[in-house]
Amino acid sequence: MTLCLQVALRLRSRAPVHLASRHVRKLSSLRKAASLPPKKMQSLLYPFSGLEAHLDRSVDRMPFQLFHPSVEDMMEAEKLFCSSPSHRIDYYVSAERMDHAPALKQPEVCFIGRSNVGKSSLIKALFSLIPEVEVRVSKTPGHTKKMNFFKVGKAFTLVDMPGYGHRAPRDFVDMVEPYLYTRENLARTFLLVDGSVGLQKADRIALEMCEETRCPYVMVVTKMDKCGQGALLRNLLNLQDVIKTQTSSCFPQPFLISSVNYWGIHLLRCFIAHVAGSISLKETSKS
């Protein structure tokens, strides 16, 4: 069955309605977002749930729900993204080459993606509970030129990698590939794909690089608020098919994200905390 047939015909292509700006900020905190109506709360925490009704019955939902922690698990993970005197979260250092990278022992997660895919915006959303943490976000593609390290207390380190593709640093491969091959404390790589345009040629090259390193990685679908649900679903199903048929080191579930409306941010925080070994889930998930 083709992707077009899998998406229900009744689905319109209009883009999702944005939440009023004055309400968006509080959604970064799960406790504050708890005042939302149940359906909106469900879509905020588990974005795929808002798309399920538009899929044909023949589509297997399981690959999109493998990591499905409880609200309590997400609450526990959120504590790691809140700074305190005993748990400081801050920008640590930048490096242009691997020999400049800091020697850290705590688990590390890194984010890679095409220039202007929304990588810095996503990291800013993850750290939105600590406004003093400076994550520079630019409308100019290729703004991130170095590997930027952020320490999350003694729990783990988050690394923002330079973007590839348009106006990316010429030595991107020389910078990132050695990191992926040699970083012994790397717990997970997060490969970002623009949900409004789907998997591009440059993304496939990055995917092949991740496969060659044989380190576990995850696909994150960004900008889900920037396109109609029909286009988003087609791109998502195509991506999931690539994961299923062309990868061996990729976690089967792609994560849906909107850095603008915080859809999926709490789920991703929980997944990061889980793979970094910082929390144990009440219910085991295959990650």
C-alpha positions as a LaTeX table, in Angstrom:
\begin{tabular}{lrrr}
\hline
Residue & $x$ (\AA) & $y$ (\AA) & $z$ (\AA) \\
\hline
Met1 & 0.00 & 0.00 & 0.00 \\
Thr2 & 1.37 & 3.43 & $-0.94$ \\
Leu3 & 1.92 & 6.20 & 1.57 \\
Cys4 & $-0.80$ & 8.29 & $-0.06$ \\
Leu5 & $-3.35$ & 5.51 & 0.53 \\
Gln6 & $-2.19$ & 5.04 & 4.10 \\
Val7 & $-3.08$ & 8.61 & 4.94 \\
Ala8 & $-6.84$ & 8.95 & 5.31 \\
Leu9 & $-8.56$ & 10.87 & 2.54 \\
Arg10 & $-10.47$ & 12.99 & 5.00 \\
Leu11 & $-7.22$ & 14.56 & 6.23 \\
Arg12 & $-6.88$ & 18.14 & 5.08 \\
Ser13 & $-3.51$ & 19.66 & 4.27 \\
Arg14 & $-3.89$ & 22.79 & 6.37 \\
Ala15 & $-1.21$ & 23.40 & 8.99 \\
Pro16 & $-1.95$ & 22.84 & 12.69 \\
Val17 & $-3.29$ & 25.85 & 14.59 \\
His18 & $-0.64$ & 27.56 & 16.73 \\
Leu19 & $-1.32$ & 28.05 & 20.41 \\
Ala20 & $-1.66$ & 31.62 & 21.59 \\
Ser21 & 1.83 & 32.94 & 22.32 \\
Arg22 & 1.03 & 33.90 & 25.91 \\
His23 & 0.17 & 30.27 & 26.69 \\
Val24 & 3.11 & 28.64 & 24.92 \\
Arg25 & 5.84 & 29.56 & 27.39 \\
Lys26 & 4.25 & 27.69 & 30.29 \\
Leu27 & 4.10 & 24.50 & 28.22 \\
Ser28 & 7.85 & 24.07 & 28.71 \\
Ser29 & 7.06 & 23.01 & 32.28 \\
Leu30 & 5.08 & 19.79 & 32.54 \\
Arg31 & 3.65 & 20.79 & 35.91 \\
Lys32 & 2.33 & 24.08 & 34.54 \\
Ala33 & 1.04 & 22.42 & 31.37 \\
Ala34 & $-1.07$ & 20.03 & 33.46 \\
Ser35 & $-3.93$ & 22.54 & 33.31 \\
Leu36 & $-4.49$ & 21.77 & 29.62 \\
Pro37 & $-7.60$ & 19.79 & 28.57 \\
Pro38 & $-6.84$ & 16.02 & 28.39 \\
Lys39 & $-6.72$ & 15.82 & 24.58 \\
Lys40 & $-4.37$ & 18.80 & 24.27 \\
Met41 & $-2.23$ & 17.42 & 27.06 \\
Gln42 & $-2.03$ & 14.08 & 25.25 \\
Ser43 & $-0.96$ & 15.75 & 21.99 \\
Leu44 & 1.63 & 17.83 & 23.84 \\
Leu45 & 3.25 & 14.84 & 25.52 \\
Tyr46 & 2.77 & 12.22 & 22.79 \\
Pro47 & 2.53 & 14.13 & 19.45 \\
Phe48 & 1.89 & 11.00 & 17.41 \\
Ser49 & $-1.45$ & 10.57 & 19.21 \\
Gly50 & $-2.76$ & 13.61 & 17.37 \\
Leu51 & $-1.98$ & 12.01 & 14.00 \\
Glu52 & $-3.21$ & 8.48 & 14.67 \\
Ala53 & $-6.83$ & 9.15 & 13.72 \\
His54 & $-5.74$ & 10.18 & 10.22 \\
Leu55 & $-3.97$ & 6.93 & 9.43 \\
Asp56 & $-5.42$ & 3.98 & 7.59 \\
Arg57 & $-6.15$ & 0.98 & 9.84 \\
Ser58 & $-3.53$ & $-1.06$ & 7.99 \\
Val59 & $-0.69$ & 1.13 & 9.30 \\
Asp60 & 1.20 & $-0.43$ & 12.20 \\
Arg61 & 1.20 & 2.08 & 15.09 \\
Met62 & 3.65 & 0.14 & 17.26 \\
Pro63 & 6.91 & 1.60 & 15.80 \\
Phe64 & 5.70 & 5.08 & 16.76 \\
Gln65 & 4.92 & 4.15 & 20.37 \\
Leu66 & 7.85 & 2.00 & 21.50 \\
Phe67 & 8.99 & 4.65 & 23.96 \\
His68 & 5.86 & 5.61 & 25.86 \\
Pro69 & 6.81 & 6.66 & 29.40 \\
Ser70 & 4.28 & 7.69 & 32.02 \\
Val71 & 3.69 & 11.31 & 33.02 \\
Glu72 & 5.45 & 10.46 & 36.30 \\
Asp73 & 8.53 & 9.34 & 34.35 \\
Met74 & 8.49 & 12.60 & 32.40 \\
Met75 & 8.18 & 14.55 & 35.63 \\
Glu76 & 11.25 & 12.75 & 36.97 \\
Ala77 & 13.21 & 13.49 & 33.79 \\
Glu78 & 12.19 & 17.16 & 33.89 \\
Lys79 & 14.00 & 17.58 & 37.21 \\
Leu80 & 17.27 & 16.97 & 35.37 \\
Phe81 & 16.52 & 19.94 & 33.10 \\
Cys82 & 16.10 & 22.29 & 36.08 \\
Ser83 & 19.22 & 23.92 & 37.46 \\
Ser84 & 20.04 & 24.06 & 41.18 \\
Pro85 & 23.12 & 24.76 & 43.35 \\
Ser86 & 23.90 & 21.02 & 43.37 \\
His87 & 22.91 & 20.44 & 39.72 \\
Arg88 & 24.26 & 23.22 & 37.54 \\
Ile89 & 23.28 & 23.34 & 33.87 \\
Asp90 & 25.28 & 25.60 & 31.61 \\
Tyr91 & 27.26 & 26.04 & 28.43 \\
Tyr92 & 30.69 & 24.48 & 29.02 \\
Val93 & 32.99 & 24.92 & 26.03 \\
Ser94 & 33.20 & 24.94 & 22.22 \\
Ala95 & 35.58 & 22.99 & 20.01 \\
Glu96 & 36.48 & 23.29 & 16.33 \\
Arg97 & 38.22 & 19.91 & 16.13 \\
Met98 & 38.20 & 16.67 & 18.09 \\
Asp99 & 41.61 & 17.41 & 19.61 \\
His100 & 39.98 & 20.51 & 21.14 \\
Ala101 & 37.04 & 18.57 & 22.60 \\
Pro102 & 36.97 & 18.35 & 26.40 \\
Ala103 & 37.84 & 15.03 & 28.03 \\
Leu104 & 34.62 & 14.22 & 29.89 \\
Lys105 & 33.64 & 10.91 & 31.46 \\
Gln106 & 29.91 & 11.43 & 31.98 \\
Pro107 & 27.50 & 10.13 & 29.30 \\
Glu108 & 27.10 & 12.33 & 26.24 \\
Val109 & 24.33 & 12.87 & 23.69 \\
Cys110 & 24.89 & 14.82 & 20.49 \\
Phe111 & 22.56 & 16.50 & 17.99 \\
Ile112 & 23.32 & 16.65 & 14.27 \\
Gly113 & 21.25 & 17.84 & 11.31 \\
Arg114 & 21.10 & 19.96 & 8.18 \\
Ser115 & 21.66 & 23.68 & 8.52 \\
Asn116 & 18.41 & 25.43 & 9.50 \\
Val117 & 16.71 & 22.15 & 10.50 \\
Gly118 & 15.93 & 23.69 & 13.90 \\
Lys119 & 18.72 & 22.07 & 15.90 \\
Ser120 & 19.61 & 25.06 & 18.08 \\
Ser121 & 15.90 & 25.86 & 18.53 \\
Leu122 & 15.32 & 22.32 & 19.77 \\
Ile123 & 18.19 & 22.52 & 22.25 \\
Lys124 & 16.89 & 25.89 & 23.43 \\
Ala125 & 13.46 & 24.29 & 23.99 \\
Leu126 & 15.03 & 21.41 & 25.93 \\
Phe127 & 16.77 & 23.97 & 28.16 \\
Ser128 & 13.81 & 26.36 & 28.34 \\
Leu129 & 13.45 & 25.79 & 32.10 \\
Ile130 & 16.88 & 27.38 & 32.56 \\
Pro131 & 16.62 & 30.73 & 30.71 \\
Glu132 & 20.14 & 31.73 & 31.80 \\
Val133 & 21.60 & 28.98 & 29.59 \\
Glu134 & 22.58 & 30.70 & 26.36 \\
Val135 & 21.74 & 28.74 & 23.22 \\
Arg136 & 22.15 & 30.98 & 20.21 \\
Val137 & 19.42 & 30.61 & 17.59 \\
Ser138 & 19.88 & 32.26 & 14.20 \\
Lys139 & 17.71 & 32.53 & 11.09 \\
Thr140 & 20.90 & 32.27 & 9.05 \\
Pro141 & 21.66 & 28.70 & 7.91 \\
Gly142 & 24.95 & 27.29 & 9.10 \\
His143 & 25.13 & 29.52 & 12.18 \\
Thr144 & 26.63 & 26.79 & 14.39 \\
Lys145 & 30.27 & 26.43 & 13.32 \\
Lys146 & 31.66 & 24.55 & 16.30 \\
Met147 & 30.83 & 21.67 & 18.60 \\
Asn148 & 29.13 & 23.30 & 21.59 \\
Phe149 & 29.14 & 21.36 & 24.87 \\
Phe150 & 26.49 & 21.88 & 27.57 \\
Lys151 & 26.94 & 20.17 & 30.94 \\
Val152 & 23.76 & 18.97 & 32.65 \\
Gly153 & 25.11 & 18.73 & 36.17 \\
Lys154 & 27.00 & 15.49 & 36.67 \\
Ala155 & 24.30 & 13.55 & 34.81 \\
Phe156 & 25.30 & 13.98 & 31.16 \\
Thr157 & 26.62 & 16.36 & 28.51 \\
Leu158 & 24.65 & 17.60 & 25.51 \\
Val159 & 26.58 & 18.49 & 22.35 \\
Asp160 & 25.27 & 20.78 & 19.61 \\
Met161 & 27.08 & 19.88 & 16.38 \\
Pro162 & 27.59 & 22.13 & 13.33 \\
Gly163 & 24.94 & 21.80 & 10.64 \\
Tyr164 & 25.64 & 20.13 & 7.32 \\
Gly165 & 24.41 & 21.10 & 3.87 \\
His166 & 23.81 & 24.74 & 2.90 \\
Arg167 & 26.65 & 27.01 & 4.10 \\
Ala168 & 27.90 & 24.35 & 6.48 \\
Pro169 & 31.56 & 24.32 & 7.53 \\
Arg170 & 33.68 & 22.70 & 4.84 \\
Asp171 & 35.31 & 20.46 & 7.41 \\
Phe172 & 32.00 & 19.17 & 8.86 \\
Val173 & 32.89 & 15.55 & 8.10 \\
Asp174 & 36.41 & 16.03 & 9.45 \\
Met175 & 34.92 & 17.46 & 12.63 \\
Val176 & 31.89 & 15.24 & 13.28 \\
Glu177 & 32.92 & 11.85 & 11.88 \\
Pro178 & 35.93 & 11.50 & 14.22 \\
Tyr179 & 33.67 & 12.46 & 17.12 \\
Leu180 & 31.13 & 9.76 & 16.26 \\
Tyr181 & 33.86 & 7.15 & 15.78 \\
Thr182 & 36.02 & 7.89 & 18.81 \\
Arg183 & 33.85 & 9.44 & 21.55 \\
Glu184 & 33.75 & 6.58 & 24.04 \\
Asn185 & 31.17 & 8.19 & 26.34 \\
Leu186 & 28.69 & 8.90 & 23.52 \\
Ala187 & 25.38 & 7.38 & 24.65 \\
Arg188 & 23.17 & 8.41 & 21.70 \\
Thr189 & 23.24 & 10.54 & 18.55 \\
Phe190 & 20.11 & 12.45 & 17.58 \\
Leu191 & 19.76 & 13.01 & 13.83 \\
Leu192 & 17.27 & 15.78 & 13.04 \\
Val193 & 15.10 & 15.80 & 9.91 \\
Asp194 & 12.81 & 18.66 & 8.85 \\
Gly195 & 9.25 & 17.27 & 8.99 \\
Ser196 & 7.98 & 19.84 & 6.50 \\
Val197 & 10.26 & 18.63 & 3.68 \\
Gly198 & 11.13 & 15.07 & 4.73 \\
Leu199 & 14.37 & 13.15 & 4.29 \\
Gln200 & 16.79 & 14.98 & 1.95 \\
Lys201 & 19.93 & 13.78 & 0.15 \\
Ala202 & 22.19 & 15.39 & 2.76 \\
Asp203 & 20.21 & 13.65 & 5.51 \\
Arg204 & 20.77 & 10.28 & 3.87 \\
Ile205 & 24.52 & 10.92 & 3.81 \\
Ala206 & 24.42 & 11.74 & 7.54 \\
Leu207 & 22.32 & 8.62 & 8.12 \\
Glu208 & 24.91 & 6.49 & 6.31 \\
Met209 & 27.64 & 8.06 & 8.45 \\
Cys210 & 25.73 & 7.13 & 11.61 \\
Glu211 & 25.27 & 3.59 & 10.31 \\
Glu212 & 28.97 & 3.24 & 9.54 \\
Thr213 & 29.96 & 4.22 & 13.08 \\
Arg214 & 27.53 & 1.58 & 14.45 \\
Cys215 & 26.74 & 3.82 & 17.39 \\
Pro216 & 23.05 & 3.93 & 18.43 \\
Tyr217 & 21.16 & 6.93 & 17.07 \\
Val218 & 17.64 & 8.32 & 16.90 \\
Met219 & 15.71 & 10.24 & 14.24 \\
Val220 & 13.99 & 13.43 & 15.40 \\
Val221 & 11.37 & 15.02 & 13.15 \\
Thr222 & 11.40 & 18.79 & 13.68 \\
Lys223 & 9.09 & 21.63 & 12.63 \\
Met224 & 5.93 & 19.52 & 12.82 \\
Asp225 & 4.02 & 22.80 & 13.29 \\
Lys226 & 5.30 & 24.21 & 9.99 \\
Cys227 & 3.32 & 22.07 & 7.55 \\
Gly228 & $-0.04$ & 20.44 & 7.01 \\
Gln229 & $-0.74$ & 17.12 & 8.67 \\
Gly230 & $-1.03$ & 15.35 & 5.30 \\
Ala231 & 2.51 & 16.33 & 4.26 \\
Leu232 & 3.83 & 15.62 & 7.75 \\
Leu233 & 2.33 & 12.12 & 7.79 \\
Arg234 & 3.65 & 11.25 & 4.33 \\
Asn235 & 7.15 & 12.40 & 5.33 \\
Leu236 & 6.92 & 10.59 & 8.66 \\
Leu237 & 5.77 & 7.30 & 7.12 \\
Asn238 & 8.48 & 7.52 & 4.47 \\
Leu239 & 11.08 & 8.14 & 7.18 \\
Gln240 & 9.82 & 5.24 & 9.26 \\
Asp241 & 10.04 & 2.97 & 6.20 \\
Val242 & 13.69 & 4.03 & 5.71 \\
Ile243 & 14.43 & 3.30 & 9.37 \\
Lys244 & 12.83 & $-0.14$ & 9.08 \\
Thr245 & 14.46 & $-1.21$ & 5.82 \\
Gln246 & 17.78 & 0.64 & 5.64 \\
Thr247 & 19.12 & 0.97 & 9.18 \\
Ser248 & 20.49 & $-1.35$ & 11.85 \\
Ser249 & 21.64 & 1.06 & 14.58 \\
Cys250 & 18.69 & 3.45 & 14.57 \\
Phe251 & 16.03 & 3.33 & 17.29 \\
Pro252 & 12.82 & 2.26 & 15.43 \\
Gln253 & 10.73 & 5.18 & 16.71 \\
Pro254 & 11.11 & 8.64 & 15.17 \\
Phe255 & 10.40 & 11.45 & 17.65 \\
Leu256 & 8.02 & 14.23 & 16.58 \\
Ile257 & 8.95 & 17.72 & 17.78 \\
Ser258 & 7.75 & 21.31 & 17.66 \\
Ser259 & 10.19 & 23.66 & 19.38 \\
Val260 & 7.62 & 26.44 & 18.99 \\
Asn261 & 4.70 & 24.74 & 20.78 \\
Tyr262 & 6.79 & 22.29 & 22.85 \\
Trp263 & 5.05 & 19.27 & 21.31 \\
Gly264 & 7.18 & 16.21 & 22.09 \\
Ile265 & 9.76 & 18.15 & 24.14 \\
His266 & 8.85 & 16.43 & 27.42 \\
Leu267 & 8.97 & 13.01 & 25.74 \\
Leu268 & 12.39 & 13.75 & 24.26 \\
Arg269 & 13.72 & 15.03 & 27.59 \\
Cys270 & 12.63 & 11.75 & 29.15 \\
Phe271 & 14.27 & 9.69 & 26.39 \\
Ile272 & 17.55 & 11.61 & 26.75 \\
Ala273 & 17.55 & 11.15 & 30.53 \\
His274 & 16.78 & 7.45 & 30.03 \\
Val275 & 19.49 & 6.65 & 27.47 \\
Ala276 & 22.02 & 8.68 & 29.48 \\
Gly277 & 21.30 & 6.40 & 32.42 \\
Ser278 & 19.98 & 9.20 & 34.62 \\
Ile279 & 16.52 & 7.76 & 35.29 \\
Ser280 & 14.89 & 4.33 & 35.35 \\
Leu281 & 11.44 & 4.06 & 33.83 \\
Lys282 & 8.61 & 2.47 & 35.77 \\
Glu283 & 7.72 & 0.55 & 32.61 \\
Thr284 & 10.50 & $-0.92$ & 30.50 \\
Ser285 & 10.78 & 0.38 & 26.92 \\
Lys286 & 12.94 & $-0.97$ & 24.11 \\
Ser287 & 15.43 & 1.84 & 23.68 \\
\hline
\end{tabular}
